[in-house]
Amino acid sequence: MCGIVAAVADRNVVPVLLEGLRKLEYRGYDSAGLAVLNGGLQRLRAVGRVAELAAQADAVRAAGTTGIAHTRWATHGVPSERNAHPHVSGGLAVVHNGIIENHEALRERLKADGYAFTSDTDTEVVAHLVEKKLKSVPDLFDAVRAALAELEGAYALAVMREDDPSRVVVAREGSPLLLGLADDGCYAASDASALLQVTRRMVYLENGDCAEIRRDGQRIARIDGTPVERPVIESQLSADAVELGTYDHYMQKEIFEQPDALANTLEMVGAARSLQPGLFGAAAADALQGARQVLILACGTSWHAGLVARYWLEAIAGIPCAVEIASEYRYRDSVPDPETLVVTISQSGETADTLAALQHARSLGMTRTLAICNVPESSLVRETALRFITRAGPEIGVASTKAFTTQLAALYLLTLVLARLRGRLDAAAEARELKALRHVPAAVQKVLDLEPAIKDWARLFGGKQHALFLGRGRHYPIALEGALKLKEISYIHAEAYPAGELKHGPLALVDKDMPVIAVAPNDALLEKLKSNLQEVRARGGELFVFADADSEIADSEGVHVLRLPEHYGALSALLHVVPLQLLSYHVALVKGTDVDKPRNLAKSVTVE
């Protein structure tokens, strides 16, 4: 959720810290702060965006060769300067991502020891606890480890001390944290994108790691002090990939990157004559062949991808499939089957609820696990037996777009591989499916050409407060995704329903002020959907219909129709979501909201 940058170098690190925070601002943006050591501890904090903090730093000419910085997404305490990180205790400063679950008990103990609290955050207990440990354990690295032993919950931490400016101590449990190794010093951050400005050599910390970074290197140990080595990885992330370029917003950029993202994701089948289980890992053949059913665990947009996949898996592969919201799955009693293929889906691979759901599934004896993820170095990828990397590239906008469509592509590949293993995909059908997959990037590019017409539609939403999305079959989850996008970035209250459910309640909401957006591909359910749309018109509802080129739905008074360039069969769900993304984007522009950083939301949800 929040973002951390830390540095110990042979230069003024303030510009590095600020630029790193700008790259991480998508993770949290209600306040920001930094602290540097330069003959003393200098702390700056600001409510709002990183630009406010940068202005402060310029005004006071902040400088130092050792520093930590943070951009916050509030979990404890309202956005305010007093709650912004870093938090201090004596000459010690701390920044923190995650949630300390036992912070209330620790706060009471520390108050009894005479520590005064100046914020409402759970993080301040960490600052006071480490400062207390230093009284009996004078070494900062050892004191931090001693404090970690008393913390419960998820965290990524960076700690520095005024009278020990040669190092910063960092630790990870649940929230992502990595080190960056450069010629002029050592760095740490929540995300590799923050450190590309100084290095591409990264060390990814594991849960339970505590590390010390110095100008001349780093050392890593477990919380109990056992030394460990972690590999140095050359990041393949391009600095240009996290820049806006000619686009106005990251969401716009990422929508238009989808043809390339899909081409990259599907590259392995570009010249293939058959679909091989090895797409999902060396051990995939046995794991997939023996699976009796599929369980998909995900949150938000990734959950919608799973819902689409359920239709594919059952209809094409003939395998039973359940799709669970990860945050709910781990807290209910379920019936485990050790022959279940557990599929976890996440853009970041650090989604706390999805990771916890995976761990819960494994604890029930389900060890056939597969991650579909966009970040190869992520926790989710490291914790599953099989994995498929979607290769969408960095996704900065909070509202997910290219991650969703590449997840769908990966899930369709999984469907086809399972169908082949189960004898439900002969050679001719396999060849047709491969041909269709190769054409997906070009098909999506044609859909993007609808943008001018979608802009015209968006103007009609300027004064709307509510919207209803309808879909049937595998396009119902696409309607859900369209509603989520609209509410996320335009703040219009939007809901999605299976169109057949209109008469079971939602029709009561329909009037001239309630736009109804319908996903209407030319499939077996089209005639049923047309009847549902007539019900809307009969109540005065205004219809916005995304149809296929050969759908017999005509424009008329109160009925606006946009036709996608081609009908794409089972893969049409992947195409139909793209105009919904564009509609949400342009409605948000009309409404004047912050497209990339919608209120109350952050990109990577690394806490429950």
Residue pairs with C-beta under 8 A, 6 or more apart in sequence:
1 27
1 28
1 73
1 75
1 97
1 98
1 602
1 604
1 605
1 606
1 607
2 27
2 28
2 70
2 71
2 72
2 73
2 85
2 96
2 97
2 190
2 602
3 20
3 21
3 24
3 25
3 27
3 28
3 70
3 71
3 97
3 189
3 190
3 191
3 194
4 24
4 68
4 69
4 70
4 95
4 96
4 97
4 156
4 158
4 170
4 177
4 188
4 189
4 190
5 16
5 17
5 20
5 21
5 24
5 68
5 69
5 70
5 187
5 188
5 189
5 190
5 194
5 195
6 17
6 67
6 68
6 69
6 95
6 158
6 160
6 168
6 170
6 187
6 188
6 189
6 213
7 13
7 16
7 17
7 66
7 67
7 68
7 168
7 185
7 186
7 187
7 188
8 65
8 66
8 166
8 167
8 168
8 185
8 186
8 187
8 213
8 214
8 215
9 16
9 65
9 66
9 182
9 184
9 185
9 186
9 187
9 198
9 215
10 65
10 184
10 185
10 215
11 65
11 184
11 185
12 63
12 64
12 65
13 36
13 64
13 65
13 66
13 67
13 185
14 34
14 36
14 57
14 62
14 63
14 64
14 67
16 187
16 197
16 198
17 34
17 36
17 67
17 68
17 69
18 34
18 50
18 53
18 54
18 57
18 69
19 194
19 197
20 69
20 189
20 194
20 195
20 197
21 32
21 34
21 50
21 53
21 69
21 70
21 71
21 194
22 50
23 191
23 193
23 194
23 196
23 197
23 242
24 71
24 189
24 190
24 191
24 193
24 194
25 32
25 49
25 50
25 71
25 597
26 250
26 396
26 397
26 398
26 596
26 597
26 602
26 603
27 71
27 73
27 190
27 191
27 602
27 603
27 604
28 71
28 72
28 73
28 602
29 48
29 49
29 50
29 71
29 72
29 73
29 597
29 602
30 47
30 48
30 72
30 73
30 74
30 79
31 45
31 46
31 47
31 48
31 71
31 72
31 74
31 79
31 80
31 81
31 83
31 84
31 85
32 45
32 46
32 48
32 49
32 50
32 52
32 53
32 69
32 70
32 71
32 72
32 84
33 43
33 44
33 45
33 46
33 53
33 69
33 70
33 72
33 84
33 85
33 86
33 95
34 43
34 44
34 53
34 57
34 62
34 67
34 68
34 69
34 70
34 86
35 41
35 42
35 43
35 44
35 67
35 68
35 69
35 86
35 88
35 93
35 160
36 42
36 62
36 63
36 64
36 65
36 66
36 67
37 64
37 65
37 66
37 67
37 160
37 162
37 165
38 63
38 64
38 65
38 165
40 162
41 88
41 91
41 93
41 162
42 60
42 62
42 64
43 86
43 88
43 93
44 53
44 56
44 57
44 60
44 62
45 53
45 81
45 84
45 85
45 86
46 52
46 53
46 55
46 56
46 81
46 84
47 79
47 80
47 81
47 84
49 597
50 71
56 62
65 165
65 185
65 215
66 160
66 165
66 166
66 167
66 168
67 160
68 86
68 93
68 94
68 95
68 158
68 159
68 160
68 168
69 86
69 95
70 84
70 85
70 86
70 95
70 96
72 79
72 83
72 84
72 85
73 602
74 83
75 99
75 122
75 607
76 83
76 99
76 103
76 120
76 121
76 122
76 123
77 83
77 119
77 120
77 121
78 120
82 118
82 119
82 120
83 119
83 120
83 121
85 94
85 95
85 96
85 121
85 123
86 93
86 94
86 95
87 93
87 94
87 95
87 96
87 119
87 121
87 123
87 124
87 126
87 127
88 94
88 127
89 115
89 124
89 127
89 128
89 130
89 131
90 131
90 162
91 161
91 162
91 163
92 127
92 130
92 131
92 134
92 159
92 160
92 161
92 162
93 127
93 159
93 160
93 161
94 123
94 126
94 127
94 130
94 157
94 158
94 159
95 123
95 157
95 158
96 122
96 123
96 126
96 155
96 156
96 157
97 155
97 156
97 157
97 175
97 177
97 190
97 606
98 153
98 154
98 155
98 156
98 173
98 174
98 175
98 606
98 607
99 122
99 153
99 154
99 155
99 607
99 608
100 106
100 122
100 123
100 125
100 126
100 151
100 152
100 153
100 155
101 152
101 153
102 150
102 151
102 152
102 153
103 122
103 125
103 153
106 125
106 129
106 150
106 151
107 117
107 124
107 125
110 117
110 125
110 128
110 129
110 132
111 117
113 132
115 128
115 131
115 132
117 124
117 128
118 124
122 153
126 147
126 151
126 155
126 157
126 159
129 147
129 150
129 151
130 140
130 143
130 144
130 147
130 159
133 143
133 144
133 146
133 147
134 140
134 143
134 161
137 143
137 146
140 159
140 160
140 161
140 164
140 167
140 169
141 167
141 169
141 210
141 212
141 221
142 225
144 157
144 159
144 169
144 171
144 210
145 171
145 210
145 221
145 223
145 224
145 225
148 157
148 171
148 173
148 210
148 223
149 223
151 173
153 173
153 174
154 173
154 174
154 175
154 352
154 606
154 607
154 608
155 171
155 172
155 173
155 174
155 175
156 170
156 171
156 172
156 173
156 174
156 175
156 176
156 177
156 190
157 169
157 170
157 171
157 172
158 168
158 169
158 170
158 188
159 168
159 169
159 170
160 167
160 168
160 169
166 214
166 215
167 212
167 213
167 214
168 188
168 212
168 213
169 210
169 211
169 212
169 213
170 177
170 179
170 188
170 205
170 210
170 211
170 212
170 213
171 177
171 205
171 209
171 210
171 211
171 223
172 205
172 206
172 207
172 208
172 209
173 207
173 208
174 207
174 352
174 355
174 606
175 190
175 350
175 606
175 607
176 190
176 191
176 348
176 350
176 378
176 379
176 604
176 606
177 188
177 189
177 190
177 205
178 188
178 189
178 190
178 191
178 192
178 195
178 202
178 203
178 204
178 205
178 377
179 186
179 187
179 188
179 202
179 203
179 205
179 211
179 213
179 218
180 186
180 187
180 188
180 189
180 192
180 195
180 198
180 199
180 201
180 202
180 203
181 187
181 199
181 201
181 202
181 203
181 217
181 218
181 232
182 198
182 199
182 201
184 198
184 215
185 213
185 215
186 213
186 214
186 215
186 216
186 217
186 218
187 195
187 198
187 199
187 213
188 211
188 213
189 195
192 202
192 235
192 237
192 377
193 237
193 242
193 394
195 202
196 235
196 237
196 238
196 239
196 242
197 239
200 234
200 235
200 237
201 232
201 233
201 234
201 235
202 232
202 233
202 234
202 235
202 377
203 218
203 220
203 230
203 231
203 232
203 233
204 230
204 233
204 377
205 211
205 220
205 230
206 228
206 230
206 382
207 379
208 222
208 223
209 220
209 221
209 222
209 228
209 230
210 220
210 221
210 222
210 223
211 218
211 219
211 220
211 221
212 218
212 219
219 227
220 227
220 228
220 229
220 230
221 227
221 228
222 228
233 377
237 394
241 393
241 394
242 394
242 396
244 250
244 253
245 253
247 253
247 256
249 397
249 585
249 595
249 596
250 395
250 396
250 397
250 595
250 596
251 397
251 399
251 401
251 489
251 581
251 585
251 595
251 596
252 585
252 595
253 397
254 395
254 396
254 397
254 401
254 402
255 401
255 402
255 448
255 578
255 581
255 582
255 585
256 448
257 392
257 393
257 402
258 401
258 402
258 405
258 406
258 441
258 444
258 448
258 578
259 441
259 442
259 444
259 445
259 448
260 393
260 441
261 390
261 391
261 392
261 393
261 402
261 405
261 406
262 405
262 406
262 409
262 440
262 441
262 444
263 270
263 441
264 391
264 392
264 393
265 390
265 391
265 392
265 406
265 409
265 410
266 409
266 413
266 437
266 438
266 440
266 441
267 391
268 279
269 275
269 279
269 413
269 434
269 437
269 438
270 438
272 434
273 431
273 434
274 420
274 427
274 430
275 413
275 416
275 417
275 420
275 425
275 430
275 433
275 434
276 417
277 284
277 285
277 288
277 289
277 417
277 421
278 284
278 285
279 388
279 413
279 417
280 288
280 370
280 386
280 387
280 388
280 414
280 417
281 370
281 385
281 386
281 387
283 385
283 386
284 370
284 386
284 417
285 421
287 341
287 368
287 370
287 385
287 386
288 341
288 417
288 418
288 421
289 421
290 339
290 368
291 319
291 339
291 340
291 341
291 368
291 418
292 319
292 320
292 337
292 339
292 340
293 319
293 320
293 321
293 322
293 337
293 339
293 340
293 341
294 313
294 319
294 320
294 321
294 322
294 340
294 341
294 343
294 418
295 321
295 322
295 323
295 324
295 340
295 341
295 342
295 343
295 361
295 366
296 306
296 309
296 310
296 321
296 322
296 323
296 324
296 343
296 344
296 345
297 306
297 324
297 326
297 329
297 342
297 343
297 344
297 345
297 354
297 357
297 358
297 361
298 305
298 306
298 323
298 325
298 326
298 344
298 345
298 346
298 354
299 325
299 326
299 327
299 346
299 351
299 353
299 354
299 605
300 400
300 484
300 605
301 347
301 400
301 403
301 404
301 481
301 484
302 345
302 346
302 347
302 351
302 354
302 400
302 403
302 404
302 407
303 323
303 325
303 326
303 345
304 404
304 477
304 478
304 480
304 481
304 484
305 345
305 404
305 407
305 408
305 411
305 477
306 323
306 343
306 345
306 411
307 323
307 476
307 477
307 480
308 408
308 411
308 474
308 477
308 478
308 573
309 321
309 323
309 343
309 408
309 411
309 412
309 414
309 415
310 321
310 322
310 323
311 473
311 474
312 411
312 412
312 415
312 474
312 570
313 319
313 321
313 414
313 415
313 418
314 320
314 321
315 570
316 415
316 416
316 419
316 424
316 425
316 570
317 415
317 416
317 418
317 419
317 422
317 424
318 419
318 422
318 424
319 418
319 422
324 357
326 344
326 351
326 353
326 354
326 356
326 357
327 353
327 357
327 608
329 357
329 360
329 361
330 353
330 356
330 357
330 359
330 360
334 364
336 361
336 364
336 365
336 366
337 366
338 365
338 366
338 367
339 368
340 361
340 366
340 368
341 368
341 369
341 370
342 358
342 361
342 362
342 366
342 368
342 369
342 370
343 369
343 370
343 371
343 372
343 411
343 414
344 354
344 357
344 358
344 369
344 370
344 371
344 372
344 373
344 380
344 384
345 354
345 371
345 372
345 373
345 407
345 411
346 354
346 371
346 372
346 373
346 374
346 378
346 380
347 373
347 374
347 375
347 392
347 395
347 400
347 403
347 407
347 604
348 373
348 374
348 375
348 378
348 603
348 604
348 606
349 371
349 373
349 374
349 375
349 378
349 379
349 380
349 381
350 375
350 378
350 379
350 380
350 604
350 606
351 380
351 604
351 605
351 606
352 605
352 606
352 607
352 608
353 605
353 608
354 380
355 379
355 380
355 383
356 608
358 369
358 380
358 383
358 384
359 383
361 369
362 369
367 385
368 385
368 386
369 383
369 384
369 385
369 386
370 384
370 385
370 386
370 387
370 388
370 414
371 380
371 381
371 383
371 384
371 386
371 387
371 388
372 387
372 388
372 390
372 407
372 410
372 411
372 414
373 380
373 381
373 387
373 388
373 389
373 390
374 389
374 390
374 391
374 392
374 393
374 395
374 403
374 406
375 381
375 389
376 387
376 389
381 387
381 389
388 410
388 413
388 414
390 403
390 406
390 407
390 409
390 410
391 406
392 402
392 403
392 406
393 402
395 401
395 402
395 403
395 603
396 596
396 603
397 595
397 596
397 603
398 488
398 489
398 596
398 597
398 598
398 601
398 602
398 603
399 485
399 488
399 489
399 584
399 595
399 598
401 485
401 581
404 481
404 577
405 444
405 574
405 577
405 578
408 573
408 574
408 577
409 437
409 440
409 574
412 437
412 570
412 571
412 574
413 437
416 425
416 430
416 433
419 425
420 430
425 433
436 568
436 569
436 571
437 571
440 571
440 574
443 565
443 566
443 568
443 575
444 574
444 575
444 578
446 564
446 565
446 566
447 564
447 565
447 575
447 578
447 579
448 578
448 582
449 565
450 562
450 564
450 579
450 582
451 582
451 586
453 562
454 562
454 579
454 582
454 583
454 586
455 586
457 544
457 560
457 562
457 583
457 586
458 583
458 586
458 587
458 589
458 590
459 590
460 515
460 542
460 560
461 467
461 490
461 492
461 515
461 587
461 590
461 591
462 587
462 590
462 591
464 492
464 513
464 514
464 515
465 492
465 493
465 513
466 492
466 493
466 494
466 509
466 513
466 514
467 483
467 486
467 492
467 493
467 494
467 495
467 514
467 515
467 516
467 517
468 494
468 495
468 496
468 497
468 506
468 509
468 510
468 514
468 515
468 516
468 517
468 541
469 479
469 480
469 482
469 483
469 486
469 494
469 495
469 496
469 497
469 516
469 517
469 518
469 519
469 580
470 479
470 496
470 497
470 498
470 499
470 502
470 516
470 517
470 518
470 519
470 529
470 532
470 533
471 477
471 478
471 479
471 480
471 496
471 498
471 499
471 518
471 519
472 498
472 499
472 500
472 525
472 528
472 529
472 532
473 523
473 524
473 525
474 570
474 573
475 519
475 521
475 523
475 572
475 573
475 576
476 496
476 497
476 498
476 499
477 573
478 519
478 573
478 576
478 577
478 580
479 496
479 497
479 517
479 518
479 519
480 496
481 577
481 580
482 494
482 496
482 517
482 519
482 577
482 580
482 581
482 583
482 584
483 494
483 495
483 496
484 494
484 496
485 580
485 581
485 584
486 492
486 494
486 580
486 583
486 584
486 587
487 493
487 494
488 584
488 598
488 601
489 584
489 585
489 588
489 593
489 595
489 598
490 584
490 587
490 588
490 590
490 591
490 593
491 591
491 593
491 598
491 599
492 587
492 591
495 506
497 506
499 518
499 528
499 529
499 532
499 533
500 528
500 532
502 532
502 535
502 536
503 535
507 535
507 536
507 539
510 516
510 536
510 539
510 540
510 541
511 539
511 540
511 541
512 540
512 541
512 542
514 541
514 542
515 541
515 542
515 543
515 544
516 533
516 536
516 541
516 542
516 543
516 544
517 544
517 545
517 546
517 580
517 583
518 529
518 532
518 533
518 543
518 544
518 545
518 546
519 546
519 576
519 580
520 526
520 529
520 530
520 533
520 545
520 546
520 547
520 548
520 551
520 553
521 547
521 548
521 551
521 564
521 567
521 572
521 576
522 547
522 548
522 550
522 551
522 567
523 572
526 551
530 553
533 543
533 545
533 553
533 559
536 543
537 543
537 558
537 559
540 558
541 558
542 558
542 559
542 560
543 558
543 559
543 560
544 560
544 562
544 583
545 553
545 559
545 560
545 561
545 562
546 562
546 564
546 576
546 579
546 580
547 553
547 561
547 562
547 563
547 564
548 563
548 564
548 566
548 567
548 572
549 563
549 564
549 565
549 566
549 567
550 567
551 563
553 559
553 561
554 561
555 561
562 579
564 572
564 575
564 576
564 579
568 574
568 575
585 595
588 595
589 595
593 599
